[in-house]
Amino acid sequence: MNRLESMSVLIAVVDAGSLSAAARHLGMPLATVSRKVAELESHLKTRLLHRTTRQLSLTEAGASYVAACRRILEEIGEAERAATGEYASPKGQLVVTAPVVFGRLHLVPVVAEFLAHYPEIEINLMLTDRVVHLMEEHCDAALRIGDLPDSSLMATQVGAVRRVVCASPDYLASHGVPATPLDLTGHACITFEVLASVDAWVFEAGKSELSVPVHSRFAVNTAEAAIDAAMLGVGVIRVLSYQVAHALSKNALKVVLEPFESSPLPVSLVHKGQAPLPLKLRAFLDFVAPRLRVRMGA
């Protein structure tokens, strides 16, 4: 039995929530995943997982063992990085994730400049609007928009973005300009699933919050599609300011309800905070953070 491989498989099963999901994630036959977990349990002479038809959970012994497995595999990774000289000079691969539009507009230009300065570093940039779990998906750094939950992650704020309500000049000319958030109840709205609830938009009214139900005339799953629809006069959208910067500069959209905007959302670079920090990651953070602040006017 390759114990380290079996440990990795066990962690994948726990993180994925099922044997079949782990098998898909690992690209491994389900029977192989099941066998490796069973081999570990046989070797340890104890049950690590509670299995039912609907869910999978760790036993008490399993919880302790998985925590130890994570530490062991991380230490092995650190030892391998040290052995390859990663801590002597900035080199190797970095996996970085960011939201799609922000990454394309702001991070890609900075990364291009970074790669020119560090020819021995390679970057795998994952642009996705879902939250990527750094530990589970072996990601070195992430750009996050929004308030960060308490966690062991280390964060550096590089700016802030507004949530803005917009519509095309033609739409506003035909349907009127909303003067207060409550006026939105009489407007056609365009919603997409990434930004909070699609059923209500929250605004600030003095020191309190005001939740306004919106009629979703058109629902899509990306901000880009929502913005395109708004420019075509379908209705009113609520998006992040950087997503519509180009449309606003071309007068294809206009911001409304600006006095009622909620507090800006922080933009942060986060990483796992391991020690010692690999030089490639330290170089990336030190290079990228100040340049993003300049681009965002922070």
N, C-alpha and C positions, 0 to 999 in steps of 0.2 A: 504493500500500500504506500503510495506517495502521500505522506501525511500532510505536507504543505499544500498540495493540490486539493486534498480533501477538505482542509480547513477553508481554503478559498471557496470551494463549492458550497460548504455549509453556510458561510457568510452570505453568499449570493442567494441561497434559499431563504435565509432569514430576511434579507433586505427586499427580496422580490415578493415574499409572502406566500409562496407556494413552490413545490418542486417543478411543476410544469412551467411557471413563469421564469424560474431560474434557468431551466433548460433552454428556453427560448433566448434569454439574455446571454447565456454562455455559448450558444450555438452547439449544444451538447445533447445527445439523446437523453430522453427522460429516464430511461432505464439506467444509464450511466450515473446520472445525478443521484438517483435513489440508491444505487449500489454504493456510491462513495460515502453517502451519509450513513448508511447501514454499517459500512466497514468501520467508520469512526466510532459508532455506538458499540459495535462488537469489541473493538480495541479497548475502549474505555470501560466496557462492561456496565454501561448506564444508558438510559434513554435521554436523548438530547432534545427531542421534539415531541410535542403532543400533536397527533394527526387526527383530524376528523374529515368528513366529506366536505365541510364548508370552510374550515380554517386550519391554520397551522400556528402553533405557538411554542415558545421555548419552555422547557422544564426549568426548575431552579438550577440544576446542574448545567443545563444547556446555556442559560443566560451567562453564568460565570465563565463557561468554557468559550463561548463566542467572544466575550469581551477580551479574554486572554488571547484568542486567535487574532483579533484585530491588532492588538499590541505587538504580537510576534511578527505578523506579516509587515507591519509598518516598520519595525526595527530592521527586518531583513531588507526592505526597500531602502532604508537609510544607509545600511551597510553597503549595498550594491552601488548606490549613488556615490558614496565616498570612495569606493574602490575604483570606479571609472573616472575619478578625478573631477566629478561635478562640483565639489566644494573647493577645488583649486582655481578654477576659472569658469566664467559663465558659459556653459555649453549644455547641449541636450535639448530635449523636447519639452514644451510647455503646453498644457491643455487649458484653454481659456474659454469661458462662455459669456454671452451677453445677449440682451434682447435684440431682435432682428433689426429693427430700423435704427436704433441707437448704435448698434454695432457697425452697421453699414455706413452711417453718416459720420460717426465720431471715432470709433475704435479702430476700424480698418486703416484710416490714414495714419494714426499714431503707431499702429503695429507695423505698417510698412516702413516708417521711419526707424522704428526700433530694430527691425531685422537688418536694415542697412548698417546700423551701428554694431550689431552683434552677429557676425556671420556664422558663428558656431551654435547658434540657438535656432531651433525650429518651433513653430507655433501651429497648433491645431486649434482653430477658432470655431466654436460651435455657436451659431446664432440661432437662438430659440427663445420664444416668449414664455416657456414654462420654466419653473424654478428647478435648476439642476442641483442635485445633492452632491457636494464636492467629495465627500468620503466615498459614497456608494459608486459614483461614476468616475472616480480617479481623475478629478479635475483639479488643477492647481490654483486657479483664480477665477473669480466671477465678477461681473459688473451687475449690481442689483439696483433696481429703482424702487423706492418705497422704504417705509420704516422696517428695520431689521429686528427679528425676534431675538430674544436673549439666547445666546448659543456660545459655543467654544470658538466660533470663527472670529478672526481679526478683521476689522473693517477700517477703511480710510475714506472719508467723504471727499468727493471730487467736485460736487456741485449739487444743484437742485433743479427740478423741472416743475412746471405748472400743469394743472389739469384745466384745459380750456374748452369752452363750448363754442362751436363754430357752425356757420351755415354759408351757403353761397349768396352773393348779392342778389341774384335772381330770386332765390327762395325767399329771402327776407323782404324783397320788394312785393312779392305776391302774398305772403302770409303774415307780414308784420314782424317787427323786431321785439322779442320778448324783453320786457322791462324788469321783471323779477323772475326768480326760478319757478314760481307757481304758474307763470304764463306758459311753461313748457307743456302743461297738461293739454293745451289746445294745439300743440304742434306735432307733426310727424317727426319721430326721432329714429336715428340709426344707431344700433347697438352692436357691440361685439363682446365676446365672452372674456377677454383678457382683463379689461378694466372693471373690477368689482362687479356689482350686480347689474344685470341687464334690465331689471324691473324698476329700479329707482336710482336717481343720482343725488348725491349728498353735497350740499353747499354750506357755506358759513353765513349765518345771519347774526351779526353782532358777535356775542361770545358763545352762541349756541350753534348746533348743527340743524340743518333743515333737509329732510329727506323728501324728495319730490318724485312721485310715481311718473314714469314716462311711458308713452305709447310707442312701442317698438314697431314702426312701420316696415322696417327692413333690418334683419339681424344677419350678421356675417361673423366669420371667425378670425378675421385679421383686421388690423388697423388700416392697412393700405386699402383694402376693399371698401371699408367704411368711409375713408377720406375721398376715394374716387366717387362713391355714390353721392356724398355731400356736394362735391364740386359739380355733379350733374343735376343738383337741385332736388334730390330725393327727400332731404330733411336735415335735421339738426344732429350734430355729432358732439361727443365729448371725448377728447383725446389728450395725449400729452403734448406739451408745447413744441418739442423738437420734431414731433411727427408731422406737424402741419406748417413748419417754418417756411418751407418752399412755397406752399400754396398761399400762405398769407403774404409773402413777398410779391407774389404775382397777382394779388387781389382776387384770386380764385375763391378764397374763403374770407370771412370776416369774423372776428371774435365778438361774442355777445356775453352779457352777464358778468363782465370782468369784476365789478365790485363784490360779487358774491363767490368768487373762487375760493376753494378750500386751500389750506396751507400747502405750500410747495412740497413735493416729495424729494427726499434726499437721494442722491446718486452716489453709490459707494463701490469701491473695489474691496472685495473680501477674499480671504484665503484661510487655510486651515491653521496657520500659526505654528507649524511644527518647528522644532528647534533641534539642530541648527537649521536656519532657513537656507535652502539651496541658493547658491549664488545666481543661478539663472532666474529664479523667482524674485530675489531681491533686486536684481538688475531691472527686471520687468516692472516691478512696482515703483521703483525710484524713477524710472524713465517715463512711465505712462501717467502716473498720478498728476504731476504738475502740468503736463501737456493737456490732459483732459480739463483741468481747472481753467486753463487759459481758453480752451475752446468753448467752455460753458460760461465764461465770464465770472467764475467764482473767485 
